[in-house]
């Protein structure tokens, strides 16, 4: 069957293409979500097992997060130049290789192979998370938060898929190299499924965004503004700060929870997966409601509400020692991230033309994941030296800190000219 030409799409045909692409990208997000749960649950355990260095237990997730950060901006720029799908497909290929390297390196007790695998998995996830740019591409500004939410909604199924696949692979086993190899190899299989799904996305969402832009008075922007100029646009800095705090704290806490639950609270390793699953459910289960809510109430209330909920959930972690209590708090952390992160993404997308969108979101992810890596490393040291209370209260202060800046008058306002078709 010939590949559809975007210029020939209009009306019902365009609507069908958008629905099909959204479904495929959402399904790919499900397998990405499952892989992220594995990293959150086993990265610290795998790193400590292979290296024997407990004092740097946060270094495993820090490697993952820092390489995700370094990949984000180049991937975003490549998306603006070559389209969304070729870059997303490359990300899944790198993820497959990284998962296999980690699994084999764990079985062979090879620190080099495991660290290389973490690097590749991190780069893959830093690239694949930019799928939300594709979601924003295919919907007009007044429905953009919902479009982003529809793509992210697939992660709800990932929250179910992760425990279903990985928990049986580690339940009742001593976590030696051979036992840890299987879940990492299984994650490679999931990333391969994600690759197949994105290859069926057509036409490229960026082409759909260009088509939608032709309805604007100025038509399609053919040259992108410099990144420094984009960042100076009204509302971009508050959105970047909110995204930095919400994403950094979310991934930092999530990646250290597995170690805290097992080593600080004395639970079995298999209990980590339901807790991380609850967290991922919080991140994505209500994303469709959240997207509609953001479109209705606006960006600023959404950012303030999301960051505040995250702060409360982090602060209470020291007192939630049971599996159920920890799961509830991690659900709240995920829900607060959902609200603040989708709102920040909508704000950044609204401030850019399609040809500029990837690099601004890439800059956002570079900063956010780097911050998350630092928090994972510092938080791992604080967790080992001072216990859960240091991690809980420190994360709460950090994530609430941007609220006063974001909530100030003029902190965020919609662009006066729709940059879907024209740069301001």
Secondary structure by P-SEA (a helix, b strand, c coil): ccccccccccaaaaaaaaaaaaaaaaaaaaaaaaaaaaaaccaaaaaaaaaccccccaaaaaaaaaaaaaaaaaaaaaaaccccaaaaaaaaaaaaaaaaaaaaaaaaccaaaaaaaaaaaaaaaaaaaaaaaaaaaaccccaaaaaaaaaacaaaaaaaaaaacccccccccccccccaaaaaaaaaaaaaaaaaaaaaccccaaaaaaaaacccccccccccccaaaaaaccaaaaaaaaaaaaaaaaaaaaaaaaaaacccccccccaaaaaaaaaaaaaccaaaaaaaaaaacccaaaaaaaaaaaaaaaaaccccccaaaaaaaaaaaaaaaaaaaaaaaaaaaaaccccccaaaaaaaaaaaaaaaaaaaaaaaaaaacccaaaaaaaaaaaaacccccccccccccccccccccccc
